[in-house]
Amino acid sequence: MGNTGLGVGLGLGLCAGAGVLMQAAGPNMEHLKRNTEASVNRVVAPQRQHNTEDIDESSAEELRDAMSYAKENPMLIQVPVLGTARKFWRLSDKATRISRKLALILRSLHSNGRYLTAPLKVSNVFIGSSGSVKLRGVSVSAKGFISIERVRDDYKHLFKVLISLIQTSGGDIANLPPDYREFLMLMGRGTFTMQDEFLIVNHVALLPMENRTEVFLMLHDRIVNYLGRTDPAKKKRILRNLPYKKDWLDTARANAEINQWVVSNVQKEYRRNPNDLLRLNRNVRCHPHEYNNDDIEETLYCEWPELLMAMEKMLHSVGELVDTGIANKFG
Ligand SMILES: *[C@@H]1O[C@H](CO)[C@@H](O)[C@H](O)[C@H]1NC(C)=O
């Protein structure tokens, strides 16, 4: 992908306000845009005459069916919220990875003008020992063009498959965190556009916990620094639409861990506005006290589970999401 190895460096770079590293994702993003346009314009795909096939990169890896995998691997897990006595339900990193891989398989079909001709079923899904995800026994159209209805149908069936897997793994759908619920609803509602496919496969609900810090900093940089400079009206619109307006500072103070950042910031006290909600979230990530980064990231997620999602959704709605480079952060 051209920017492997930037890892932590990119995150720290963004803490210092460096925008130049964002360029690393450029060419790849162009490629994704072209794919989207190809789908929209119904460009004829390469001639493939098979009606039924396994979508399966061949490998020596051991595969098991998703149902038996789910029975042994809880997908929805409960974690303690650092700095409080509460607990929070979130998807395991494996569960989000499986969700994303499945969405990516569909997206890759669609970008070739193809789609599933029979509803995707749980029995079509296989999980590899190293975390790969494959479909078997599915029928794929060879027509080479595609309508939005076919795309919506594919994701609608994926929506049902994921719910079924989560339930099989012992998860109660009522406990889904709000961002993953929104990811599911986006697919289940079936009202999205071709452009929204980028948001589905790159939904922040599917990020591995360890990369959320970097993605927060990337989206923050795009909103506050880049748009602040090039299009202040867009920046304002995004800030206006952020959640937790009324109570974020109370939430921060009520959390014994996060409160340490609130009280240590004496030069510029936090006020109850969306700017400062982002400023606190950035400071916690850029100026770690003595804590393990992953733990503090999880804590921020548990306290404000919709914040990163809202930032992403707003950037998408103003046409600024693709250029953030988010697509590279899912592993
Ligand atoms: C985090 O992002 C990097 C790219 O910066 C990627 O190589 C890595 O696989 C991601 N981590 C996980 C756990 O997916």
The ligand as an SDF file (V2000), in Angstrom:
LIG
                    3D

 14 14  0  0  0  0  0  0  0  0999 V2000
   -3.0430   -0.6440   11.5550 C   0  0  0  0  0  0  0  0  0  0  0  0
   -2.7140    0.1460   10.4230 O   0  0  0  0  0  0  0  0  0  0  0  0
   -1.5440   -0.2650    9.7300 C   0  0  0  0  0  0  0  0  0  0  0  0
   -1.3000    0.7470    8.6320 C   0  0  0  0  0  0  0  0  0  0  0  0
   -0.9080    1.9620    9.1920 O   0  0  0  0  0  0  0  0  0  0  0  0
   -1.7310   -1.6560    9.1950 C   0  0  0  0  0  0  0  0  0  0  0  0
   -0.5720   -2.0760    8.5170 O   0  0  0  0  0  0  0  0  0  0  0  0
   -2.0200   -2.5770   10.3520 C   0  0  0  0  0  0  0  0  0  0  0  0
   -2.2750   -3.8830    9.8730 O   0  0  0  0  0  0  0  0  0  0  0  0
   -3.2320   -2.0920   11.1450 C   0  0  0  0  0  0  0  0  0  0  0  0
   -3.4000   -2.8960   12.3450 N   0  0  0  0  0  0  0  0  0  0  0  0
   -4.2930   -3.8790   12.4410 C   0  0  0  0  0  0  0  0  0  0  0  0
   -4.3350   -4.6180   13.7330 C   0  0  0  0  0  0  0  0  0  0  0  0
   -5.0570   -4.1680   11.5520 O   0  0  0  0  0  0  0  0  0  0  0  0
  1  2  1  0
  1 10  1  0
  2  3  1  0
  3  4  1  0
  3  6  1  0
  4  5  1  0
  6  7  1  0
  6  8  1  0
  8  9  1  0
  8 10  1  0
 10 11  1  0
 11 12  1  0
 12 13  1  0
 12 14  2  0
M  END
$$$$
